[in-house]
Amino acid sequence: MTGAIAEVSTFEVAHVTFALRRSPDDGNSFALLAAQALSPKDRARPLFVGHIPRGMAADLRALADVIEPLEPQRGEQ
């Protein structure tokens, strides 16, 4: 163990916050949080936590390719 401090970045995606944690000691991981939960404690409590596996970025890009045509067009909601 090096005792290095983990770096955390957050990204809002619709109603979910992705919290990405870079840690040389524990490995890189992510957490999904309910960004719009009514209670502040529920917004801070992860719905899911996991390590970032090889290939996750490609899987997320593939998901984005499926979601993109489903997004509303101009003038739609």
C-alpha positions in Angstrom: 0.0 0.0 0.0 1.2 3.4 -0.9 -1.3 5.4 1.1 -2.1 7.6 -1.9 -5.3 9.6 -1.8 -8.0 8.4 -4.3 -9.2 10.9 -6.9 -13.0 11.0 -7.5 -14.8 12.5 -10.5 -18.5 12.7 -10.9 -20.7 12.8 -14.0 -24.4 13.4 -14.2 -26.3 11.2 -16.7 -30.0 11.8 -16.7 -31.2 10.8 -13.1 -28.0 9.0 -12.2 -24.6 10.2 -11.0 -21.5 8.2 -12.0 -18.8 8.6 -9.4 -15.4 7.4 -10.8 -12.7 6.6 -8.3 -9.1 6.4 -9.3 -7.0 4.6 -6.6 -3.5 3.2 -7.1 -4.1 1.2 -3.9 -7.5 -0.3 -4.4 -7.9 -0.1 -8.2 -10.3 2.0 -10.2 -14.0 1.7 -9.4 -17.3 3.4 -10.1 -20.5 4.0 -8.1 -24.0 4.8 -9.3 -25.9 7.2 -7.2 -29.6 8.4 -7.4 -28.8 12.0 -8.4 -32.4 13.2 -7.9 -33.4 11.3 -4.8 -35.5 13.3 -2.4 -33.4 12.7 0.7 -29.8 13.9 0.7 -28.7 10.7 2.4 -30.2 8.7 -0.5 -28.3 10.8 -3.0 -25.0 9.9 -1.2 -25.7 6.2 -0.8 -24.6 4.2 -3.8 -27.1 2.1 -5.7 -24.2 0.0 -7.1 -20.4 -0.1 -6.7 -18.0 -2.1 -8.8 -14.5 -2.2 -10.2 -13.9 -0.8 -13.7 -13.2 -3.9 -15.9 -11.4 -4.0 -19.2 -13.9 -3.2 -22.0 -16.3 -1.1 -19.9 -15.6 2.0 -22.1 -16.5 0.1 -25.3 -19.6 -1.3 -23.6 -20.7 2.2 -22.6 -20.0 3.5 -26.2 -22.2 0.7 -27.6 -25.0 1.7 -25.1 -24.7 5.3 -26.2 -25.1 4.2 -29.8 -28.4 2.5 -28.9 -29.6 5.4 -26.8 -28.8 8.2 -29.3 -31.6 7.3 -31.8 -34.1 7.2 -28.9 -33.4 10.7 -27.7 -36.1 13.3 -28.6 -35.6 15.2 -31.8 -35.8 19.0 -31.9 -39.2 20.2 -30.8 -40.0 16.8 -29.1 -39.8 16.3 -25.3 
